[in-house]
Amino acid sequence: MFDFLDAGQYDLLGAFWVTVQLTLYSAVGSLVWGTVLTGMRVSPVPLLRGFGTAYVNLVRNIPLTVLILGCSLGLYQTLNISLGGDTSKEAGFRLAVLGLIAYTGTFVCEALRSGINTVPVGQAEAARALGLSFFQVLTLIVLPQSFRAVIAPLTNVLIALTKNTTVAAAIGVAEAALLMKEMIENEADALFAVFGIFALGFCLLTLPTGLLLGWVAKRVAVKR
């Protein structure tokens, strides 16, 4: 049933390695961008607060496939923006990461904003009474506690991001979903085996992540 894997025709590990890279780069970027958006959404500056609110409500309701294709067709093919990629393959990978960050950052923002609501208002008021600025209160008092409170929701976002990397196949990024499509076309007599291999691969990526971060969430949870 799995004889087609012995021929060396398919780089299965290489495809999943690209998936892992997409996930890692996008996760770091989404965490940074989502944190910035959170700061905007709770900012006392109306312009920043309005931009953060509009961005989150707009982008998270756009299908990820549209964003990824928009990055490829709009930025690369129309405006020749490759984000430093020397080849179309490198440019596609980087643009896919950009689209994933733009999309996933909105969910990180909402998770963090819900975490901010768990921080007692009195702590922020006490910090302001001591003379700390809004930025200092946010970064030194509020956000550290918020991160500890929302590790479980952020874990769900990370797992969803891992699965969403399959959308990068729409612009030719050689990750697991693109290889699966090729294998389905070439190995029509082993469809269930192909589906099983990739389902197992994604389970091996997501299940340990959920278990590990679930354990971390319990360890660092704020006792109230």
Buried (B, 14 or more C-beta within 10 A) or exposed (E): EEEBBEEEEBEBEEBBEBBBBBBEBBBEBBBEBBBBBBBBBBBEEEEBBEBBBEBBEEBBEEEBBEBBBBBBEEBBEEEEBBBEBEEBEEBBBBBBBBBBBBBBBBBBBBBBBBBBEBBEEEEBEEBBEEEBEBEBBBBEBBBEBBBBBBBBBBBBBBBEBBBBBBBBBBBBBBBBBBBBEBBBEEBEEBEEBBEEBBEEBBEEBBEEBBEEBEEBBEEEEEEE
